[in-house]
Amino acid sequence: MTIARLRRLPTVVLALLLPLVALVTVVVTLDTTSDGTGAATAPGVSRGGEGTAITIKNFQFSPNPIVVKAGTAVTVTNDDDTVHTLTADDKGFDTGDLEGGANATITIASPGKYAYHCEIHTFMTGTIEAR
């Protein structure tokens, strides 16, 4: 090999290695943001879950959606530094204003799906499914 060809060798290796690194990065990212069904979840978006607590943080409700047993008390905690509410779209439940660090309890009496929002920040929405 000539010296000129030896100098180009690292460039060729880098050109072959870079797409491989990009592919591995994509696969790892998809795996860590997957919900187990192969569907990717956007960063900052909760996949939902079961439980008896909803947290408000970074202007989002989590988990969202949440599945609860009908008749269960659900604790809502505001982990933001601003006031929020958790208010049913049909006005069936409402935490009232929750200062940062405050919490309130709501009870979902009957089975069904209940959409809710923050009265102050209407772009904040969520769903509770009672079974």
Backbone as XML, in Angstrom:
<?xml version="1.0"?>
<chain id="A" units="angstrom">
  <residue number="1" name="MET">
    <atom name="N" x="0.835" y="-1.186" z="0.000"/>
    <atom name="CA" x="0.000" y="0.000" z="0.000"/>
    <atom name="C" x="0.871" y="1.236" z="0.000"/>
  </residue>
  <residue number="2" name="THR">
    <atom name="N" x="0.382" y="2.228" z="-0.673"/>
    <atom name="CA" x="1.114" y="3.479" z="-0.672"/>
    <atom name="C" x="0.734" y="4.272" z="0.559"/>
  </residue>
  <residue number="3" name="ILE">
    <atom name="N" x="1.540" y="5.249" z="0.865"/>
    <atom name="CA" x="1.287" y="6.098" z="2.042"/>
    <atom name="C" x="-0.021" y="6.858" z="1.881"/>
  </residue>
  <residue number="4" name="ALA">
    <atom name="N" x="-0.364" y="7.292" z="0.677"/>
    <atom name="CA" x="-1.613" y="8.029" z="0.446"/>
    <atom name="C" x="-2.815" y="7.148" z="0.759"/>
  </residue>
  <residue number="5" name="ARG">
    <atom name="N" x="-2.751" y="5.868" z="0.398"/>
    <atom name="CA" x="-3.860" y="4.963" z="0.683"/>
    <atom name="C" x="-3.974" y="4.687" z="2.175"/>
  </residue>
  <residue number="6" name="LEU">
    <atom name="N" x="-2.875" y="4.630" z="2.886"/>
    <atom name="CA" x="-2.896" y="4.414" z="4.328"/>
    <atom name="C" x="-3.526" y="5.608" z="5.053"/>
  </residue>
  <residue number="7" name="ARG">
    <atom name="N" x="-3.292" y="6.795" z="4.556"/>
    <atom name="CA" x="-3.857" y="7.996" z="5.189"/>
    <atom name="C" x="-5.372" y="8.043" z="4.999"/>
  </residue>
  <residue number="8" name="ARG">
    <atom name="N" x="-5.868" y="7.496" z="3.873"/>
    <atom name="CA" x="-7.307" y="7.490" z="3.609"/>
    <atom name="C" x="-8.025" y="6.395" z="4.379"/>
  </residue>
  <residue number="9" name="LEU">
    <atom name="N" x="-7.331" y="5.407" z="4.859"/>
    <atom name="CA" x="-7.938" y="4.288" z="5.554"/>
    <atom name="C" x="-8.789" y="4.731" z="6.748"/>
  </residue>
  <residue number="10" name="PRO">
    <atom name="N" x="-8.331" y="5.612" z="7.632"/>
    <atom name="CA" x="-9.197" y="6.036" z="8.732"/>
    <atom name="C" x="-10.478" y="6.724" z="8.252"/>
  </residue>
  <residue number="11" name="THR">
    <atom name="N" x="-10.425" y="7.449" z="7.168"/>
    <atom name="CA" x="-11.610" y="8.105" z="6.632"/>
    <atom name="C" x="-12.620" y="7.072" z="6.140"/>
  </residue>
  <residue number="12" name="VAL">
    <atom name="N" x="-12.138" y="6.038" z="5.486"/>
    <atom name="CA" x="-13.015" y="4.979" z="4.992"/>
    <atom name="C" x="-13.643" y="4.234" z="6.167"/>
  </residue>
  <residue number="13" name="VAL">
    <atom name="N" x="-12.865" y="3.921" z="7.176"/>
    <atom name="CA" x="-13.383" y="3.236" z="8.361"/>
    <atom name="C" x="-14.437" y="4.103" z="9.047"/>
  </residue>
  <residue number="14" name="LEU">
    <atom name="N" x="-14.161" y="5.380" z="9.174"/>
    <atom name="CA" x="-15.119" y="6.308" z="9.785"/>
    <atom name="C" x="-16.401" y="6.383" z="8.959"/>
  </residue>
  <residue number="15" name="ALA">
    <atom name="N" x="-16.283" y="6.411" z="7.653"/>
    <atom name="CA" x="-17.465" y="6.466" z="6.785"/>
    <atom name="C" x="-18.316" y="5.207" z="6.919"/>
  </residue>
  <residue number="16" name="LEU">
    <atom name="N" x="-17.720" y="4.089" z="7.181"/>
    <atom name="CA" x="-18.465" y="2.849" z="7.372"/>
    <atom name="C" x="-19.006" y="2.718" z="8.803"/>
  </residue>
  <residue number="17" name="LEU">
    <atom name="N" x="-18.275" y="3.245" z="9.746"/>
    <atom name="CA" x="-18.643" y="3.126" z="11.153"/>
    <atom name="C" x="-19.769" y="4.083" z="11.551"/>
  </residue>
  <residue number="18" name="LEU">
    <atom name="N" x="-19.812" y="5.249" z="10.986"/>
    <atom name="CA" x="-20.802" y="6.263" z="11.349"/>
    <atom name="C" x="-22.245" y="5.795" z="11.128"/>
  </residue>
  <residue number="19" name="PRO">
    <atom name="N" x="-22.608" y="5.219" z="9.983"/>
    <atom name="CA" x="-23.987" y="4.721" z="9.827"/>
    <atom name="C" x="-24.320" y="3.597" z="10.811"/>
  </residue>
  <residue number="20" name="LEU">
    <atom name="N" x="-23.344" y="2.774" z="11.129"/>
    <atom name="CA" x="-23.570" y="1.701" z="12.088"/>
    <atom name="C" x="-23.888" y="2.268" z="13.474"/>
  </residue>
  <residue number="21" name="VAL">
    <atom name="N" x="-23.152" y="3.260" z="13.895"/>
    <atom name="CA" x="-23.411" y="3.916" z="15.181"/>
    <atom name="C" x="-24.787" y="4.573" z="15.170"/>
  </residue>
  <residue number="22" name="ALA">
    <atom name="N" x="-25.163" y="5.207" z="14.085"/>
    <atom name="CA" x="-26.481" y="5.834" z="13.983"/>
    <atom name="C" x="-27.583" y="4.786" z="14.081"/>
  </residue>
  <residue number="23" name="LEU">
    <atom name="N" x="-27.419" y="3.655" z="13.445"/>
    <atom name="CA" x="-28.420" y="2.588" z="13.491"/>
    <atom name="C" x="-28.565" y="2.036" z="14.909"/>
  </residue>
  <residue number="24" name="VAL">
    <atom name="N" x="-27.463" y="1.806" z="15.577"/>
    <atom name="CA" x="-27.510" y="1.318" z="16.959"/>
    <atom name="C" x="-28.206" y="2.342" z="17.854"/>
  </residue>
  <residue number="25" name="THR">
    <atom name="N" x="-27.942" y="3.607" z="17.666"/>
    <atom name="CA" x="-28.586" y="4.655" z="18.451"/>
    <atom name="C" x="-30.097" y="4.644" z="18.253"/>
  </residue>
  <residue number="26" name="VAL">
    <atom name="N" x="-30.551" y="4.496" z="17.032"/>
    <atom name="CA" x="-31.983" y="4.450" z="16.748"/>
    <atom name="C" x="-32.627" y="3.241" z="17.411"/>
  </residue>
  <residue number="27" name="VAL">
    <atom name="N" x="-32.003" y="2.089" z="17.304"/>
    <atom name="CA" x="-32.557" y="0.868" z="17.901"/>
    <atom name="C" x="-32.637" y="0.999" z="19.423"/>
  </residue>
  <residue number="28" name="VAL">
    <atom name="N" x="-31.604" y="1.501" z="20.045"/>
    <atom name="CA" x="-31.605" y="1.670" z="21.502"/>
    <atom name="C" x="-32.663" y="2.686" z="21.911"/>
  </residue>
  <residue number="29" name="THR">
    <atom name="N" x="-32.789" y="3.780" z="21.192"/>
    <atom name="CA" x="-33.786" y="4.801" z="21.514"/>
    <atom name="C" x="-35.191" y="4.237" z="21.389"/>
  </residue>
  <residue number="30" name="LEU">
    <atom name="N" x="-35.472" y="3.511" z="20.331"/>
    <atom name="CA" x="-36.795" y="2.910" z="20.173"/>
    <atom name="C" x="-37.091" y="1.906" z="21.269"/>
  </residue>
  <residue number="31" name="ASP">
    <atom name="N" x="-36.094" y="1.147" z="21.677"/>
    <atom name="CA" x="-36.292" y="0.162" z="22.721"/>
    <atom name="C" x="-36.592" y="0.826" z="24.060"/>
  </residue>
  <residue number="32" name="THR">
    <atom name="N" x="-35.927" y="1.918" z="24.397"/>
    <atom name="CA" x="-36.144" y="2.563" z="25.690"/>
    <atom name="C" x="-37.405" y="3.399" z="25.717"/>
  </residue>
  <residue number="33" name="THR">
    <atom name="N" x="-37.970" y="3.765" z="24.563"/>
    <atom name="CA" x="-39.213" y="4.535" z="24.545"/>
    <atom name="C" x="-40.400" y="3.689" z="24.120"/>
  </residue>
  <residue number="34" name="SER">
    <atom name="N" x="-40.197" y="2.384" z="24.043"/>
    <atom name="CA" x="-41.280" y="1.499" z="23.633"/>
    <atom name="C" x="-42.141" y="1.144" z="24.827"/>
  </residue>
  <residue number="35" name="ASP">
    <atom name="N" x="-43.428" y="0.895" z="24.574"/>
    <atom name="CA" x="-44.347" y="0.505" z="25.648"/>
    <atom name="C" x="-44.464" y="-1.004" z="25.778"/>
  </residue>
  <residue number="36" name="GLY">
    <atom name="N" x="-43.584" y="-1.746" z="25.143"/>
    <atom name="CA" x="-43.619" y="-3.198" z="25.219"/>
    <atom name="C" x="-44.408" y="-3.820" z="24.073"/>
  </residue>
  <residue number="37" name="THR">
    <atom name="N" x="-45.180" y="-3.026" z="23.361"/>
    <atom name="CA" x="-45.946" y="-3.546" z="22.230"/>
    <atom name="C" x="-45.274" y="-3.213" z="20.918"/>
  </residue>
  <residue number="38" name="GLY">
    <atom name="N" x="-44.122" y="-2.544" z="21.000"/>
    <atom name="CA" x="-43.436" y="-2.128" z="19.792"/>
    <atom name="C" x="-43.804" y="-0.716" z="19.393"/>
  </residue>
  <residue number="39" name="ALA">
    <atom name="N" x="-44.796" y="-0.128" z="20.037"/>
    <atom name="CA" x="-45.202" y="1.233" z="19.724"/>
    <atom name="C" x="-44.335" y="2.198" z="20.517"/>
  </residue>
  <residue number="40" name="ALA">
    <atom name="N" x="-43.807" y="3.176" z="19.854"/>
    <atom name="CA" x="-42.961" y="4.157" z="20.526"/>
    <atom name="C" x="-43.820" y="5.197" z="21.236"/>
  </residue>
  <residue number="41" name="THR">
    <atom name="N" x="-43.280" y="5.723" z="22.328"/>
    <atom name="CA" x="-43.948" y="6.767" z="23.084"/>
    <atom name="C" x="-43.101" y="8.017" z="23.007"/>
  </residue>
  <residue number="42" name="ALA">
    <atom name="N" x="-43.705" y="9.138" z="22.733"/>
    <atom name="CA" x="-42.970" y="10.392" z="22.650"/>
    <atom name="C" x="-42.387" y="10.742" z="24.014"/>
  </residue>
  <residue number="43" name="PRO">
    <atom name="N" x="-41.234" y="11.412" z="24.034"/>
    <atom name="CA" x="-40.651" y="11.805" z="25.303"/>
    <atom name="C" x="-41.623" y="12.661" z="26.101"/>
  </residue>
  <residue number="44" name="GLY">
    <atom name="N" x="-41.694" y="12.392" z="27.396"/>
    <atom name="CA" x="-42.557" y="13.171" z="28.263"/>
    <atom name="C" x="-44.008" y="12.756" z="28.263"/>
  </residue>
  <residue number="45" name="VAL">
    <atom name="N" x="-44.343" y="11.752" z="27.490"/>
    <atom name="CA" x="-45.727" y="11.295" z="27.423"/>
    <atom name="C" x="-45.842" y="10.002" z="28.199"/>
  </residue>
  <residue number="46" name="SER">
    <atom name="N" x="-46.740" y="9.968" z="29.121"/>
    <atom name="CA" x="-46.948" y="8.776" z="29.915"/>
    <atom name="C" x="-47.684" y="7.727" z="29.117"/>
  </residue>
  <residue number="47" name="ARG">
    <atom name="N" x="-47.372" y="6.468" z="29.375"/>
    <atom name="CA" x="-48.038" y="5.370" z="28.695"/>
    <atom name="C" x="-49.319" y="4.962" z="29.402"/>
  </residue>
  <residue number="48" name="GLY">
    <atom name="N" x="-49.605" y="5.531" z="30.530"/>
    <atom name="CA" x="-50.801" y="5.168" z="31.275"/>
    <atom name="C" x="-50.502" y="4.045" z="32.241"/>
  </residue>
  <residue number="49" name="GLY">
    <atom name="N" x="-51.491" y="3.742" z="33.060"/>
    <atom name="CA" x="-51.280" y="2.666" z="34.004"/>
    <atom name="C" x="-52.410" y="2.594" z="34.998"/>
  </residue>
  <residue number="50" name="GLU">
    <atom name="N" x="-52.253" y="1.658" z="35.913"/>
    <atom name="CA" x="-53.227" y="1.491" z="36.966"/>
    <atom name="C" x="-52.663" y="2.110" z="38.233"/>
  </residue>
  <residue number="51" name="GLY">
    <atom name="N" x="-53.552" y="2.474" z="39.134"/>
    <atom name="CA" x="-53.095" y="3.026" z="40.395"/>
    <atom name="C" x="-54.169" y="3.853" z="41.044"/>
  </residue>
  <residue number="52" name="THR">
    <atom name="N" x="-53.768" y="4.554" z="42.077"/>
    <atom name="CA" x="-54.701" y="5.404" z="42.808"/>
    <atom name="C" x="-54.140" y="6.798" z="42.997"/>
  </residue>
  <residue number="53" name="ALA">
    <atom name="N" x="-53.192" y="7.191" z="42.160"/>
    <atom name="CA" x="-52.587" y="8.517" z="42.290"/>
    <atom name="C" x="-52.303" y="9.112" z="40.919"/>
  </residue>
  <residue number="54" name="ILE">
    <atom name="N" x="-52.548" y="10.403" z="40.828"/>
    <atom name="CA" x="-52.211" y="11.173" z="39.627"/>
    <atom name="C" x="-51.294" y="12.293" z="40.075"/>
  </residue>
  <residue number="55" name="THR">
    <atom name="N" x="-50.198" y="12.464" z="39.355"/>
    <atom name="CA" x="-49.250" y="13.528" z="39.653"/>
    <atom name="C" x="-49.293" y="14.565" z="38.536"/>
  </residue>
  <residue number="56" name="ILE">
    <atom name="N" x="-49.248" y="15.834" z="38.936"/>
    <atom name="CA" x="-49.147" y="16.927" z="37.968"/>
    <atom name="C" x="-47.709" y="17.427" z="38.035"/>
  </residue>
  <residue number="57" name="LYS">
    <atom name="N" x="-47.009" y="17.309" z="36.925"/>
    <atom name="CA" x="-45.614" y="17.748" z="36.861"/>
    <atom name="C" x="-45.297" y="18.175" z="35.442"/>
  </residue>
  <residue number="58" name="ASN">
    <atom name="N" x="-44.595" y="19.281" z="35.316"/>
    <atom name="CA" x="-44.225" y="19.816" z="34.003"/>
    <atom name="C" x="-45.450" y="20.021" z="33.123"/>
  </residue>
  <residue number="59" name="PHE">
    <atom name="N" x="-46.545" y="20.506" z="33.734"/>
    <atom name="CA" x="-47.785" y="20.804" z="33.022"/>
    <atom name="C" x="-48.357" y="19.564" z="32.341"/>
  </residue>
  <residue number="60" name="GLN">
    <atom name="N" x="-48.214" y="18.399" z="32.980"/>
    <atom name="CA" x="-48.761" y="17.146" z="32.469"/>
    <atom name="C" x="-49.341" y="16.335" z="33.613"/>
  </residue>
  <residue number="61" name="PHE">
    <atom name="N" x="-50.374" y="15.556" z="33.313"/>
    <atom name="CA" x="-50.944" y="14.610" z="34.257"/>
    <atom name="C" x="-50.284" y="13.256" z="34.019"/>
  </residue>
  <residue number="62" name="SER">
    <atom name="N" x="-49.933" y="12.557" z="35.109"/>
    <atom name="CA" x="-49.292" y="11.256" z="34.959"/>
    <atom name="C" x="-49.734" y="10.331" z="36.086"/>
  </residue>
  <residue number="63" name="PRO">
    <atom name="N" x="-50.083" y="9.078" z="35.801"/>
    <atom name="CA" x="-50.135" y="8.482" z="34.467"/>
    <atom name="C" x="-51.356" y="8.970" z="33.703"/>
  </residue>
  <residue number="64" name="ASN">
    <atom name="N" x="-51.277" y="8.876" z="32.428"/>
    <atom name="CA" x="-52.371" y="9.315" z="31.572"/>
    <atom name="C" x="-52.412" y="8.430" z="30.333"/>
  </residue>
  <residue number="65" name="PRO">
    <atom name="N" x="-53.451" y="7.631" z="30.204"/>
    <atom name="CA" x="-54.632" y="7.496" z="31.053"/>
    <atom name="C" x="-54.299" y="6.689" z="32.302"/>
  </residue>
  <residue number="66" name="ILE">
    <atom name="N" x="-55.214" y="6.715" z="33.253"/>
    <atom name="CA" x="-55.082" y="5.896" z="34.453"/>
    <atom name="C" x="-56.326" y="5.027" z="34.555"/>
  </residue>
  <residue number="67" name="VAL">
    <atom name="N" x="-56.136" y="3.797" z="35.018"/>
    <atom name="CA" x="-57.239" y="2.864" z="35.208"/>
    <atom name="C" x="-57.386" y="2.631" z="36.705"/>
  </residue>
  <residue number="68" name="VAL">
    <atom name="N" x="-58.605" y="2.817" z="37.214"/>
    <atom name="CA" x="-58.877" y="2.627" z="38.634"/>
    <atom name="C" x="-60.102" y="1.742" z="38.809"/>
  </residue>
  <residue number="69" name="LYS">
    <atom name="N" x="-60.255" y="1.208" z="39.985"/>
    <atom name="CA" x="-61.448" y="0.449" z="40.321"/>
    <atom name="C" x="-62.529" y="1.453" z="40.718"/>
  </residue>
  <residue number="70" name="ALA">
    <atom name="N" x="-63.741" y="1.282" z="40.199"/>
    <atom name="CA" x="-64.846" y="2.186" z="40.542"/>
    <atom name="C" x="-64.999" y="2.239" z="42.059"/>
  </residue>
  <residue number="71" name="GLY">
    <atom name="N" x="-65.201" y="3.439" z="42.581"/>
    <atom name="CA" x="-65.335" y="3.649" z="44.012"/>
    <atom name="C" x="-64.033" y="3.952" z="44.719"/>
  </residue>
  <residue number="72" name="THR">
    <atom name="N" x="-62.926" y="3.902" z="43.993"/>
    <atom name="CA" x="-61.610" y="4.139" z="44.570"/>
    <atom name="C" x="-61.319" y="5.627" z="44.690"/>
  </residue>
  <residue number="73" name="ALA">
    <atom name="N" x="-60.723" y="6.009" z="45.818"/>
    <atom name="CA" x="-60.259" y="7.387" z="45.990"/>
    <atom name="C" x="-58.936" y="7.549" z="45.240"/>
  </residue>
  <residue number="74" name="VAL">
    <atom name="N" x="-58.820" y="8.608" z="44.467"/>
    <atom name="CA" x="-57.616" y="8.901" z="43.694"/>
    <atom name="C" x="-56.992" y="10.170" z="44.258"/>
  </residue>
  <residue number="75" name="THR">
    <atom name="N" x="-55.738" y="10.091" z="44.660"/>
    <atom name="CA" x="-55.025" y="11.248" z="45.185"/>
    <atom name="C" x="-54.356" y="11.984" z="44.037"/>
  </residue>
  <residue number="76" name="VAL">
    <atom name="N" x="-54.577" y="13.288" z="43.976"/>
    <atom name="CA" x="-53.990" y="14.143" z="42.945"/>
    <atom name="C" x="-52.977" y="15.048" z="43.631"/>
  </residue>
  <residue number="77" name="THR">
    <atom name="N" x="-51.723" y="14.995" z="43.184"/>
    <atom name="CA" x="-50.660" y="15.795" z="43.780"/>
    <atom name="C" x="-50.076" y="16.723" z="42.733"/>
  </residue>
  <residue number="78" name="ASN">
    <atom name="N" x="-49.953" y="18.006" z="43.083"/>
    <atom name="CA" x="-49.364" y="18.999" z="42.179"/>
    <atom name="C" x="-47.886" y="19.143" z="42.514"/>
  </residue>
  <residue number="79" name="ASP">
    <atom name="N" x="-47.024" y="18.622" z="41.662"/>
    <atom name="CA" x="-45.578" y="18.747" z="41.833"/>
    <atom name="C" x="-44.986" y="19.890" z="41.019"/>
  </residue>
  <residue number="80" name="ASP">
    <atom name="N" x="-45.839" y="20.751" z="40.472"/>
    <atom name="CA" x="-45.372" y="21.949" z="39.772"/>
    <atom name="C" x="-45.306" y="23.116" z="40.751"/>
  </residue>
  <residue number="81" name="ASP">
    <atom name="N" x="-44.682" y="24.192" z="40.317"/>
    <atom name="CA" x="-44.612" y="25.398" z="41.141"/>
    <atom name="C" x="-45.738" y="26.376" z="40.835"/>
  </residue>
  <residue number="82" name="THR">
    <atom name="N" x="-46.705" y="25.960" z="40.059"/>
    <atom name="CA" x="-47.822" y="26.813" z="39.689"/>
    <atom name="C" x="-49.137" y="26.118" z="40.050"/>
  </residue>
  <residue number="83" name="VAL">
    <atom name="N" x="-50.195" y="26.876" z="40.149"/>
    <atom name="CA" x="-51.505" y="26.349" z="40.520"/>
    <atom name="C" x="-52.115" y="25.588" z="39.350"/>
  </residue>
  <residue number="84" name="HIS">
    <atom name="N" x="-52.711" y="24.427" z="39.645"/>
    <atom name="CA" x="-53.414" y="23.618" z="38.658"/>
    <atom name="C" x="-54.721" y="23.121" z="39.269"/>
  </residue>
  <residue number="85" name="THR">
    <atom name="N" x="-55.596" y="22.590" z="38.423"/>
    <atom name="CA" x="-56.781" y="21.863" z="38.873"/>
    <atom name="C" x="-56.825" y="20.552" z="38.111"/>
  </residue>
  <residue number="86" name="LEU">
    <atom name="N" x="-57.632" y="19.631" z="38.609"/>
    <atom name="CA" x="-57.987" y="18.437" z="37.859"/>
    <atom name="C" x="-59.508" y="18.431" z="37.895"/>
  </residue>
  <residue number="87" name="THR">
    <atom name="N" x="-60.102" y="18.778" z="36.764"/>
    <atom name="CA" x="-61.543" y="18.997" z="36.675"/>
    <atom name="C" x="-62.130" y="18.116" z="35.580"/>
  </residue>
  <residue number="88" name="ALA">
    <atom name="N" x="-63.166" y="17.355" z="35.927"/>
    <atom name="CA" x="-63.839" y="16.518" z="34.935"/>
    <atom name="C" x="-64.476" y="17.403" z="33.875"/>
  </residue>
  <residue number="89" name="ASP">
    <atom name="N" x="-64.405" y="16.975" z="32.621"/>
    <atom name="CA" x="-65.036" y="17.721" z="31.535"/>
    <atom name="C" x="-66.535" y="17.871" z="31.777"/>
  </residue>
  <residue number="90" name="ASP">
    <atom name="N" x="-67.143" y="16.849" z="32.401"/>
    <atom name="CA" x="-68.583" y="16.921" z="32.692"/>
    <atom name="C" x="-68.863" y="17.520" z="34.075"/>
  </residue>
  <residue number="91" name="LYS">
    <atom name="N" x="-67.813" y="18.060" z="34.726"/>
    <atom name="CA" x="-67.892" y="18.702" z="36.051"/>
    <atom name="C" x="-68.242" y="17.712" z="37.157"/>
  </residue>
  <residue number="92" name="GLY">
    <atom name="N" x="-68.084" y="16.399" z="36.912"/>
    <atom name="CA" x="-68.409" y="15.379" z="37.909"/>
    <atom name="C" x="-67.454" y="15.339" z="39.087"/>
  </residue>
  <residue number="93" name="PHE">
    <atom name="N" x="-66.252" y="15.839" z="38.911"/>
    <atom name="CA" x="-65.287" y="15.958" z="40.012"/>
    <atom name="C" x="-64.369" y="17.125" z="39.726"/>
  </residue>
  <residue number="94" name="ASP">
    <atom name="N" x="-63.799" y="17.678" z="40.794"/>
    <atom name="CA" x="-62.926" y="18.851" z="40.670"/>
    <atom name="C" x="-62.091" y="18.957" z="41.934"/>
  </residue>
  <residue number="95" name="THR">
    <atom name="N" x="-60.798" y="19.076" z="41.784"/>
    <atom name="CA" x="-59.924" y="19.238" z="42.945"/>
    <atom name="C" x="-59.936" y="20.662" z="43.479"/>
  </residue>
  <residue number="96" name="GLY">
    <atom name="N" x="-60.438" y="21.594" z="42.670"/>
    <atom name="CA" x="-60.256" y="22.999" z="43.018"/>
    <atom name="C" x="-58.812" y="23.377" z="42.744"/>
  </residue>
  <residue number="97" name="ASP">
    <atom name="N" x="-58.438" y="24.587" z="43.091"/>
    <atom name="CA" x="-57.067" y="25.050" z="42.857"/>
    <atom name="C" x="-56.095" y="24.315" z="43.765"/>
  </residue>
  <residue number="98" name="LEU">
    <atom name="N" x="-55.060" y="23.744" z="43.167"/>
    <atom name="CA" x="-54.009" y="23.065" z="43.918"/>
    <atom name="C" x="-52.717" y="23.856" z="43.774"/>
  </residue>
  <residue number="99" name="GLU">
    <atom name="N" x="-52.263" y="24.446" z="44.844"/>
    <atom name="CA" x="-50.969" y="25.129" z="44.850"/>
    <atom name="C" x="-49.865" y="24.090" z="44.672"/>
  </residue>
  <residue number="100" name="GLY">
    <atom name="N" x="-48.668" y="24.519" z="44.300"/>
    <atom name="CA" x="-47.540" y="23.607" z="44.182"/>
    <atom name="C" x="-47.306" y="22.870" z="45.486"/>
  </residue>
  <residue number="101" name="GLY">
    <atom name="N" x="-47.180" y="21.549" z="45.423"/>
    <atom name="CA" x="-46.967" y="20.729" z="46.603"/>
    <atom name="C" x="-48.244" y="20.256" z="47.272"/>
  </residue>
  <residue number="102" name="ALA">
    <atom name="N" x="-49.384" y="20.799" z="46.889"/>
    <atom name="CA" x="-50.658" y="20.428" z="47.509"/>
    <atom name="C" x="-51.224" y="19.172" z="46.865"/>
  </residue>
  <residue number="103" name="ASN">
    <atom name="N" x="-52.167" y="18.538" z="47.580"/>
    <atom name="CA" x="-52.856" y="17.394" z="46.997"/>
    <atom name="C" x="-54.319" y="17.434" z="47.390"/>
  </residue>
  <residue number="104" name="ALA">
    <atom name="N" x="-55.104" y="16.668" z="46.659"/>
    <atom name="CA" x="-56.541" y="16.546" z="46.898"/>
    <atom name="C" x="-56.948" y="15.139" z="46.510"/>
  </residue>
  <residue number="105" name="THR">
    <atom name="N" x="-58.132" y="14.739" z="46.944"/>
    <atom name="CA" x="-58.633" y="13.409" z="46.633"/>
    <atom name="C" x="-59.963" y="13.522" z="45.899"/>
  </residue>
  <residue number="106" name="ILE">
    <atom name="N" x="-60.094" y="12.730" z="44.845"/>
    <atom name="CA" x="-61.360" y="12.620" z="44.126"/>
    <atom name="C" x="-61.759" y="11.150" z="44.137"/>
  </residue>
  <residue number="107" name="THR">
    <atom name="N" x="-63.048" y="10.870" z="44.027"/>
    <atom name="CA" x="-63.527" y="9.497" z="43.975"/>
    <atom name="C" x="-64.341" y="9.312" z="42.705"/>
  </residue>
  <residue number="108" name="ILE">
    <atom name="N" x="-63.996" y="8.271" z="41.975"/>
    <atom name="CA" x="-64.710" y="7.934" z="40.748"/>
    <atom name="C" x="-65.695" y="6.827" z="41.129"/>
  </residue>
  <residue number="109" name="ALA">
    <atom name="N" x="-66.956" y="7.190" z="41.309"/>
    <atom name="CA" x="-67.952" y="6.276" z="41.876"/>
    <atom name="C" x="-68.389" y="5.176" z="40.919"/>
  </residue>
  <residue number="110" name="SER">
    <atom name="N" x="-68.567" y="5.487" z="39.652"/>
    <atom name="CA" x="-69.159" y="4.534" z="38.710"/>
    <atom name="C" x="-68.179" y="4.158" z="37.604"/>
  </residue>
  <residue number="111" name="PRO">
    <atom name="N" x="-68.293" y="2.941" z="37.074"/>
    <atom name="CA" x="-67.456" y="2.557" z="35.936"/>
    <atom name="C" x="-67.697" y="3.480" z="34.743"/>
  </residue>
  <residue number="112" name="GLY">
    <atom name="N" x="-66.660" y="3.699" z="33.966"/>
    <atom name="CA" x="-66.758" y="4.525" z="32.763"/>
    <atom name="C" x="-65.450" y="5.207" z="32.469"/>
  </residue>
  <residue number="113" name="LYS">
    <atom name="N" x="-65.432" y="5.959" z="31.373"/>
    <atom name="CA" x="-64.265" y="6.753" z="31.006"/>
    <atom name="C" x="-64.587" y="8.214" z="31.283"/>
  </residue>
  <residue number="114" name="TYR">
    <atom name="N" x="-63.682" y="8.883" z="31.974"/>
    <atom name="CA" x="-63.890" y="10.263" z="32.378"/>
    <atom name="C" x="-62.744" y="11.130" z="31.867"/>
  </residue>
  <residue number="115" name="ALA">
    <atom name="N" x="-63.078" y="12.054" z="30.985"/>
    <atom name="CA" x="-62.084" y="13.008" z="30.493"/>
    <atom name="C" x="-61.982" y="14.145" z="31.497"/>
  </residue>
  <residue number="116" name="TYR">
    <atom name="N" x="-60.779" y="14.652" z="31.674"/>
    <atom name="CA" x="-60.579" y="15.774" z="32.587"/>
    <atom name="C" x="-59.547" y="16.735" z="32.020"/>
  </residue>
  <residue number="117" name="HIS">
    <atom name="N" x="-59.425" y="17.882" z="32.660"/>
    <atom name="CA" x="-58.508" y="18.919" z="32.206"/>
    <atom name="C" x="-58.133" y="19.805" z="33.390"/>
  </residue>
  <residue number="118" name="CYS">
    <atom name="N" x="-57.205" y="20.710" z="33.164"/>
    <atom name="CA" x="-56.871" y="21.757" z="34.133"/>
    <atom name="C" x="-57.654" y="22.997" z="33.719"/>
  </residue>
  <residue number="119" name="GLU">
    <atom name="N" x="-58.443" y="23.525" z="34.638"/>
    <atom name="CA" x="-59.247" y="24.718" z="34.341"/>
    <atom name="C" x="-58.373" y="25.925" z="33.997"/>
  </residue>
  <residue number="120" name="ILE">
    <atom name="N" x="-57.174" y="25.978" z="34.549"/>
    <atom name="CA" x="-56.278" y="27.120" z="34.345"/>
    <atom name="C" x="-55.479" y="26.961" z="33.053"/>
  </residue>
  <residue number="121" name="HIS">
    <atom name="N" x="-55.042" y="25.762" z="32.785"/>
    <atom name="CA" x="-54.222" y="25.462" z="31.597"/>
    <atom name="C" x="-54.979" y="24.411" z="30.780"/>
  </residue>
  <residue number="122" name="THR">
    <atom name="N" x="-55.890" y="24.854" z="29.956"/>
    <atom name="CA" x="-56.833" y="23.949" z="29.277"/>
    <atom name="C" x="-56.176" y="22.977" z="28.304"/>
  </residue>
  <residue number="123" name="PHE">
    <atom name="N" x="-54.919" y="23.211" z="27.953"/>
    <atom name="CA" x="-54.211" y="22.264" z="27.089"/>
    <atom name="C" x="-53.819" y="21.003" z="27.867"/>
  </residue>
  <residue number="124" name="MET">
    <atom name="N" x="-53.881" y="21.060" z="29.183"/>
    <atom name="CA" x="-53.568" y="19.904" z="30.023"/>
    <atom name="C" x="-54.821" y="19.034" z="30.119"/>
  </residue>
  <residue number="125" name="THR">
    <atom name="N" x="-54.759" y="17.837" z="29.587"/>
    <atom name="CA" x="-55.929" y="16.945" z="29.581"/>
    <atom name="C" x="-55.520" y="15.541" z="29.986"/>
  </residue>
  <residue number="126" name="GLY">
    <atom name="N" x="-56.512" y="14.746" z="30.352"/>
    <atom name="CA" x="-56.254" y="13.371" z="30.708"/>
    <atom name="C" x="-57.528" y="12.565" z="30.728"/>
  </residue>
  <residue number="127" name="THR">
    <atom name="N" x="-57.379" y="11.273" z="31.017"/>
    <atom name="CA" x="-58.518" y="10.365" z="31.063"/>
    <atom name="C" x="-58.360" y="9.410" z="32.239"/>
  </residue>
  <residue number="128" name="ILE">
    <atom name="N" x="-59.474" y="9.193" z="32.934"/>
    <atom name="CA" x="-59.541" y="8.180" z="33.977"/>
    <atom name="C" x="-60.551" y="7.142" z="33.510"/>
  </residue>
  <residue number="129" name="GLU">
    <atom name="N" x="-60.133" y="5.873" z="33.559"/>
    <atom name="CA" x="-61.068" y="4.789" z="33.256"/>
    <atom name="C" x="-61.343" y="4.031" z="34.539"/>
  </residue>
  <residue number="130" name="ALA">
    <atom name="N" x="-62.592" y="4.038" z="34.959"/>
    <atom name="CA" x="-62.998" y="3.299" z="36.147"/>
    <atom name="C" x="-63.645" y="1.990" z="35.717"/>
  </residue>
  <residue number="131" name="ARG">
    <atom name="N" x="-63.224" y="0.910" z="36.322"/>
    <atom name="CA" x="-63.751" y="-0.426" z="35.969"/>
    <atom name="C" x="-64.500" y="-1.017" z="37.132"/>
  </residue>
</chain>
